[in-house]
Amino acid sequence: MDKPVSDLGKLLATMEPVLNPVEIAYVLVPPGAPCPVDLAGPDVVGAFREPEGLTIILHLDAAERMRLPILFRAAWITLSVHSDLEAVGLTAAFSSALGADGISCNVVAASFHDHIFVPVEAAERAMAALQNLQRQSSAALAQLG
């Protein structure tokens, strides 16, 4: 297992965004309602419990198959760099780059990678913005080194 990266310059220069081939749905299970999804199943990407209910992030085709009400349809971008959970500035940097292009993003930091969920129709523009940020950061890092 590789060591997690915490240096912001190196994180940005090596983030390697990957557009996952599956589209994602955010769905909400209200408090007290039975969960219609096997949270350990292969279609579930993540879940988060709030007082208002359980948000489940899962493959869009599974949500549609189960006829679940979809709150948000998203493209799923994974940053391939093994980011340290205590790293400072990565989320701010990529969300600013996306925001500058008018792209909203929802972010989940997992143990190894950061996952960015953007509107489906903005997927290619988001990838271009992230790749541009990586190129700029790589060039800046090369000038320092």
N, C-alpha and C positions, 0 to 999 in steps of 0.2 A: 504494500500500500504506500502510495506516495505521501509526502508530508504536505499538510495544508499550507497554502500560501496566504500570508497576511499583509505583505507589502502592497500598497495600493497601485503603485506604478507597474509592478510585475503582474498583479491581478488583471489590470486593464489590458496590458500588452499581450497577455496569454489567455484571455477569457474564452476565445473560440466558441462563439454562439452557434448552436445547432437548432434548426427548426425541426421539431419532431413531426412525423408524418400524420399523427392523429390530432383531430380537433377535440377541444375540451369544452365541457359544460360545467358551470357552477349551478348547483341546485341547493335548495334549502329544505330541511326537514324541520317543521315547527316543534317547539318544546312539547314533550309528552306524546308525540306521534311516533308510531313504529318506524324504524329505519327500513326503507324498502331496498336497501343496497347492502350487500355483503362487503363491509369495509375492508376486509382482507382479500377481496377478490381482485382479479387482474385488471379490471377496468377502472379501479379507484386509484387516483393519483395522490389524493390527500383529503383530509377532513379537519375541520376546526369547530369546536363548540363555543357558542356565545350564548348569552341569556336569551336572545331572540330565536335561537334554534341551532341546528347542526348544518354547517355549510359543507357540502361534499363536492370535491373537484374530481370529475370522472370523464371518461371518454364520451364524446358527444353521441356517438351511435348507441352506446349503452343507455344513456339518459333518454334518448328518443325511443328506443325499444321498450323501455319501462314506462314510457309516457310520463316522465317526471317534468314538472314545470321548470323551465330553464331560465335562470336569471341573467346569464352571460355566456355567450359563445366566444371561445378564445382559441387563438393559436398558441402553441406551447413552445417556448424557446428555452433551451438549457444552456447555461454557460458551462463549458467543459472543464474549466480550470477547477482544481480542488481548492475551493475557497475556505479559509479559516472562519469558523462561526464568530470569532471575535475580531475579524478584520474590520477596519473603519474606512468608510467612504465609498465602497463598491456600489452599494445600492443607490446612493446619492448621485454618483457619477453616471451610471447607466440610465437611471430614471430621468436625470436632467437632459441627457442626450435624446432620449425618447420624447420627453416633454417639449424640447425645442422643435421637434418635428410634429408636434400636436398629437402624439400617440400616448394614450393612457396605458398604464401597466399595473398589474397586480403581481406581487412577488412572494415566493415561498423560498426560504433558505432551508435546505435540508442538510444532512450531515456532510455531504461531499460537494454539492453543487447548488447554485442558485437557479431557480426556475422562474421564468417571466411569462406571464399570460397577458397577451395583447388582443385587441379586437381582431377577429379573423381577417377582415378586409385590410388591416394594417400590417399583416405579417411580413410581407416583402420589404416594406418601408422600414419596419422595425429592425429587420435583419441588416439592411443597408446602414442604418444609423449605428447599430452596435458594431458592425464591421469597420465602419469609419472611425468610431471611437477607439477600437482596438488598433487600427493602423496608426492613428495619431499618437496613441500612447506608446506603441512599439518604437516609433520614430523618436519620440522624446526620450525614451529609455536608452536607445542606442546612442543618442547624443551625449548622454550623461556617462555612458560606460566606455 
